[in-house]
């Protein structure tokens, strides 16, 4: 924590405040039911979080990094606290010196890693049986249909070794699985728990999760990502005449019934004639999950995953989001007018 703090605070004289958090958690799970199932699991997770604030005389801007994994203190043999400290401060300082983002419809490149939060929120929740079984999803009754560009393959995989959202079993005692949700644009599967599986007459997919025994389990995401494509990220930027490069995404909101979403871009840059020209702040991406999926026309080959916490009816659970860099040929960008 001291190493992360020192590297973040000393990055630039504009950094006015840094907060660093450390979390480790051990969860003992025992599941027994009247079908004769009796299973146990031990889940260990560790995470570092860094929040940097850059200030000038008139305003503040923030940067955040939160690497984590399903492992113990050996996480710090794999990650460099100094790197993440500098990265949080770099974003804060860059955005402090950025001008306001223009608004309008434009082509947007969304970078790898936490960029996958858009798929998680705008599409992933709509593929959970929690909403699908009741018909409260834009993707209800769409199995076998094309719901995305042929460039898009999306996967939820709870079996990935030591990943933040992984587990040996789900919270109904089923082994976790690799579930291909969308393959080359075709809807192949939902994420299904036992109760909603009965409603849908479909088998559970090892996707039932809950924060603790205080919550009833229901279908949730684990490590959800858009799979690697074949495009070079450099070519994605070069292909944009006039648009936005969303390097880091922030928080947002979504209506799972309609798929309409609004996401903040925490680090963004204008792209002109295939070149990244200048940082912009105050950008947001506004759209509909089903439309954005169809508008993805380039998918990079640099898949990366990032860590987050997902809240829903069965509590707050650790999930990974991920993707390679993608290009959305047209999406509404919200911005601010210059004073």
C-alpha positions in Angstrom: 0.0 0.0 0.0 2.9 2.4 0.8 4.6 1.6 -2.5 1.3 2.3 -4.4 0.7 5.5 -2.5 4.2 6.8 -3.0 4.3 6.2 -6.7 0.8 7.7 -7.1 1.5 10.8 -5.0 4.9 11.5 -6.5 3.7 11.2 -10.1 3.0 14.9 -10.5 2.7 18.0 -8.3 -0.9 18.3 -9.4 -1.8 15.2 -7.4 -3.5 16.5 -4.2 -4.8 13.3 -2.7 -4.3 9.6 -3.0 -6.3 6.8 -1.2 -5.1 3.2 -1.3 -7.2 0.2 -0.2 -6.2 -3.4 0.4 -8.8 -6.3 0.6 -8.4 -9.9 1.2 -11.3 -12.3 1.8 -11.7 -15.9 2.6 -15.2 -17.4 2.1 -16.1 -20.9 3.2 -19.0 -22.4 1.3 -21.1 -25.5 2.1 -24.1 -26.4 0.0 -26.4 -29.4 0.9 -29.8 -30.1 -0.6 -32.6 -32.7 -0.6 -31.3 -34.0 -4.0 -28.4 -35.5 -2.1 -25.9 -32.9 -3.0 -23.2 -32.0 -0.4 -20.3 -29.9 -1.6 -17.8 -27.5 -0.1 -15.7 -24.7 -1.5 -13.1 -22.3 -0.2 -12.8 -19.0 -2.0 -9.9 -16.6 -1.5 -9.7 -13.2 -3.1 -7.2 -10.3 -2.9 -7.5 -6.8 -4.3 -5.6 -3.5 -4.3 -7.4 -0.2 -5.1 -5.9 3.2 -5.8 -7.8 6.4 -6.2 -5.9 9.5 -7.2 -7.2 13.1 -7.2 -5.5 15.8 -9.4 -6.4 19.4 -8.5 -5.8 22.9 -9.8 -7.2 26.1 -8.5 -10.7 25.5 -9.9 -11.4 21.8 -10.1 -10.6 18.1 -9.4 -10.3 15.1 -11.6 -9.8 11.5 -10.5 -8.2 8.3 -11.7 -8.8 4.8 -10.3 -7.1 1.3 -10.6 -8.3 -1.8 -8.9 -6.4 -5.0 -9.8 -7.5 -8.2 -8.0 -7.6 -12.0 -8.4 -8.8 -15.2 -6.8 -5.6 -15.8 -4.9 -3.9 -14.7 -1.7 -1.0 -12.4 -1.1 0.9 -14.0 -3.9 -1.1 -11.6 -6.1 1.8 -9.2 -5.5 4.2 -11.5 -7.2 2.1 -10.9 -10.3 1.2 -7.2 -10.2 3.3 -4.1 -9.6 1.7 -1.7 -7.1 3.9 1.2 -8.4 2.6 0.7 -12.0 -1.0 0.9 -10.8 -0.3 4.0 -8.6 1.3 5.8 -11.5 -1.6 4.8 -13.8 -4.3 6.1 -11.5 -2.4 9.5 -11.2 -1.7 9.6 -15.0 -5.4 9.5 -15.8 -6.3 12.1 -13.1 -3.6 14.6 -14.4 -4.5 13.9 -18.1 -8.2 14.6 -17.6 -7.4 17.7 -15.5 -5.7 19.2 -18.5 -8.3 18.0 -21.0 -10.9 20.1 -22.8 -14.6 19.2 -22.8 -15.7 16.5 -25.2 -18.0 17.5 -28.1 -21.4 15.8 -28.3 -23.0 13.9 -31.2 -23.1 10.6 -33.1 -19.7 9.4 -33.9 -17.4 6.3 -34.4 -15.9 5.2 -31.1 -13.0 2.9 -30.3 -13.4 1.3 -26.9 -10.2 0.0 -25.4 -9.6 -3.4 -23.9 -10.0 -4.4 -20.3 -12.6 -2.4 -18.3 -14.1 -1.3 -21.7 -15.9 -4.6 -21.4 -18.1 -3.1 -18.7 -20.4 -1.9 -21.5 -21.1 -5.5 -22.6 -21.4 -6.6 -19.0 -24.1 -3.9 -18.2 -25.9 -3.3 -21.5 -26.0 -6.9 -22.7 -24.7 -9.3 -20.0 -27.5 -8.6 -17.5 -30.1 -9.0 -20.3 -28.7 -12.6 -20.9 -29.2 -13.7 -17.3 -32.2 -16.0 -16.7 -33.3 -13.7 -13.9 -34.7 -11.3 -16.5 -35.0 -13.7 -19.5 -37.3 -16.2 -17.8 -39.9 -13.5 -17.0 -39.7 -11.9 -20.5 -38.0 -8.8 -19.0 -35.2 -8.9 -21.5 -34.7 -7.7 -25.0 -33.1 -11.1 -25.7 -35.9 -13.3 -24.4 -36.9 -16.0 -27.0 -34.0 -15.1 -29.2 -31.9 -18.3 -29.0 -30.4 -19.2 -32.4 -31.0 -15.7 -33.8 -28.5 -13.1 -34.8 -28.3 -10.4 -32.0 -24.8 -9.1 -32.7 -22.4 -8.4 -35.5 -20.7 -11.5 -36.9 -17.5 -10.2 -35.4 -18.8 -10.7 -31.9 -18.3 -13.8 -29.8 -19.1 -13.3 -26.1 -18.3 -15.8 -23.3 -19.0 -16.1 -19.6 -16.4 -18.5 -18.0 -16.3 -19.2 -14.3 -13.5 -21.8 -14.7 -10.6 -19.4 -15.5 -7.7 -20.1 -13.1 -7.4 -17.5 -10.3 -9.6 -15.0 -12.1 -11.5 -12.5 -10.0 -14.9 -13.9 -10.8 -14.0 -17.6 -10.8 -15.2 -20.4 -8.5 -15.1 -24.2 -8.5 -18.8 -24.4 -7.9 -21.7 -21.9 -8.2 -23.9 -21.1 -5.2 -26.3 -23.9 -5.9 -23.4 -26.5 -5.9 -23.1 -26.9 -9.7 -19.6 -26.9 -11.3 -18.9 -23.7 -13.0 -18.6 -23.8 -16.8 -17.5 -21.9 -19.9 -20.7 -20.7 -21.4 -20.5 -19.3 -25.0 -23.3 -16.7 -24.9 -22.9 -15.3 -28.4 -21.0 -17.0 -31.2 -20.2 -15.0 -34.4 -23.3 -12.9 -33.6 -25.7 -15.7 -32.9 -27.2 -16.1 -29.5 -26.2 -19.5 -28.2 -27.0 -19.6 -24.5 -28.2 -17.7 -21.5 -26.8 -17.8 -17.9 -29.2 -20.0 -16.0 -29.9 -20.9 -12.4 -32.1 -23.8 -11.3 -35.3 -22.0 -10.5 -35.3 -19.9 -13.7 -34.1 -23.0 -15.6 -37.3 -24.7 -14.6 -39.4 -21.7 -15.8 -37.6 -21.8 -19.1 -37.4 -25.7 -19.3 -33.6 -25.4 -19.7 -30.6 -26.8 -17.7 -28.7 -24.7 -15.2 -25.3 -23.5 -16.5 -23.3 -23.2 -13.3 -24.2 -19.4 -13.2 -26.0 -19.2 -9.9 -24.3 -16.7 -7.5 -25.0 -14.8 -4.3 -23.0 -12.6 -1.9 -23.6 -14.9 1.1 -26.1 -17.2 2.6 -28.2 -14.1 3.5 -29.3 -13.9 -0.2 -31.2 -16.3 -2.4 -29.0 -17.4 -5.3 -29.9 -16.4 -8.9 -28.2 -16.3 -12.3 -25.3 -13.9 -12.4 -22.1 -13.3 -14.5 -18.6 -14.6 -13.5 -15.8 -13.6 -15.9 -17.7 -12.1 -18.9 -15.8 -11.0 -22.0 -15.9 -10.4 -25.8 -13.4 -12.9 -27.3 -10.4 -11.9 -29.4 -11.0 -10.9 -33.0 -8.5 -10.5 -35.8 -8.1 -6.7 -36.1 -4.9 -4.8 -35.1 -5.8 -2.1 -32.5 -3.6 0.3 -34.5 -5.7 -0.3 -37.5 -8.9 0.4 -35.5 -7.6 3.9 -34.6 -6.3 4.5 -38.1 -9.8 3.6 -39.5 -11.5 6.5 -37.6 -11.8 9.8 -39.5 -13.5 11.8 -36.8 -14.4 10.1 -33.5 -13.6 9.2 -30.0 -11.1 6.8 -28.4 -12.5 5.7 -25.0 -9.3 4.4 -23.3 -10.9 3.9 -19.9 -14.6 3.5 -19.0 -16.2 4.6 -15.7 -19.5 3.8 -14.1 -22.9 3.8 -15.8 -26.5 2.7 -15.6 -28.7 0.4 -17.7 -32.4 -0.6 -18.0 -32.2 -4.4 -18.5 -35.7 -4.5 -20.0 -34.8 -2.1 -22.9 -31.0 -2.4 -22.8 -30.7 1.4 -22.8 -27.5 2.6 -21.1 -25.4 5.6 -20.2 -21.7 5.2 -19.4 -19.1 7.7 -18.4 -15.8 7.7 -20.2 -13.1 8.3 -17.5 -10.3 8.7 -20.0 -11.1 9.7 -23.6 -9.3 11.2 -26.7 -10.5 12.8 -29.9 -9.4 10.9 -33.1 -9.0 12.9 -36.4 -7.9 11.3 -39.6 -6.7 8.1 -37.9 -4.6 9.9 -35.3 -5.2 10.4 -31.6 -5.0 14.2 -31.2 -6.0 15.4 -27.7 -7.6 14.3 -24.4 -11.2 15.2 -23.7 -13.3 14.9 -20.6 -16.9 14.8 -19.7 -17.7 12.2 -22.4 -20.4 9.6 -22.0 -21.6 6.8 -24.3 -25.4 6.6 -24.7 -27.2 3.8 -26.5 -29.1 0.5 -26.6 -27.2 -2.8 -25.9 -28.9 -4.6 -28.9 -28.0 -1.8 -31.3 -24.4 -1.4 -30.1 -23.9 -5.2 -30.5 -24.9 -4.9 -34.2 -22.7 -1.8 -34.7 -19.4 -3.4 -33.6 -17.6 -3.7 -36.9 -14.0 -4.2 -35.8 -12.7 -6.4 -32.9 -9.0 -6.3 -31.9 -6.6 -9.1 -30.9 -5.6 -7.7 -27.5 -8.0 -9.3 -25.0 -7.6 -8.1 -21.5 -9.8 -8.5 -18.4 -10.4 -6.1 -15.5 -12.0 -6.5 -12.1 -15.2 -5.1 -10.6 -18.0 -5.6 -8.2 -21.5 -6.3 -9.6 -24.7 -5.6 -7.6 -28.0 -7.3 -8.2 -30.8 -9.0 -6.4 -28.5 -11.6 -4.9 -26.1 -9.0 -3.5 -22.6 -7.7 -4.5 -20.3 -10.2 -6.1 -16.8 -10.1 -7.7 -16.9 -10.2 -11.5 -14.4 -9.8 -14.3 -15.2 -7.8 -17.4 -13.1 -7.9 -20.5 -12.7 -7.4 -24.2 -10.1 -6.6 -26.9 -10.3 -3.1 -28.4 -13.5 -2.8 -30.4 -14.9 -0.2 -32.9 -18.5 0.8 -32.7 -19.3 2.4 -36.1 -21.9 4.8 -34.7 -22.9 5.6 -31.1 -24.2 8.7 -29.4 -21.5 10.5 -27.4 -22.7 12.9 -24.7 -20.4 15.8 -24.0 -20.3 19.4 -22.7 -20.2 22.7 -24.4 -17.1 24.8 -23.8 -17.6 27.9 -21.6 
